[in-house]
Amino acid sequence: MQTNLTKIREQTIKLFDEAPLIPVKAIENMGAVCHPFAKSIFFYHHEQKKWLDISTPNSYTFYRRFILNRINSLSLPFIYDLILDDYKLTWFQLCKDYMSPEDFAYYLKHSWLDEEDPNQDPQVSRAEVIHYFRQADKQFLMKPEDLAHYQKLPDTLTIYRGVSPHRAKFGLSWTADKTIARWFKKRYESGIQGQLLTAVISKKHVLAYIDERNERELIVDITHLNLLP
């Protein structure tokens, strides 16, 4: 199967049209919003040399036309770059069925890495992400050095997860490096303690090894964890 860029553009436009501009309550008076393509209601119109408020109908219509023109003229890597990080997995879920195996694996991995907290994505469940990682071709999913490391993993391994306060306890991101797990545990501690989890898992339930951020990350199927005290 080859990537169908026309369908991906259609799905990307669908994401734009179906996502509302949601005000960020803490800084609402500054125009901050949550949206796949915008962080603020303010957009600079280069031709008119003025700022537009895209929460108003006329300015929103102009902004929509501007974004759709970009979507329809850009290649896949640049379309992906248009999507703000918190919506990467949502975009991937919409577009995955129109991707080649290579693009499927590439954009799954990068959507996972680019979101700040993919384990708590409100639109894409951990069960769905597990399914996608199982579906992905590991030859495309991992860099050669990461794939070589993955292939050398023992049949059963002890893994760790550092859980920062307010993060999902049973996320998919684990590591065999206890020092790294401790760092994640402490990352956002401020009066509230994080947790350091230890588990045993079979290699067949380790879905990927990703070390592109020097985190020695193991993506695992958490339904098959044997949690240790």
Disulfide bonds with the S-S distance in Angstrom:
none
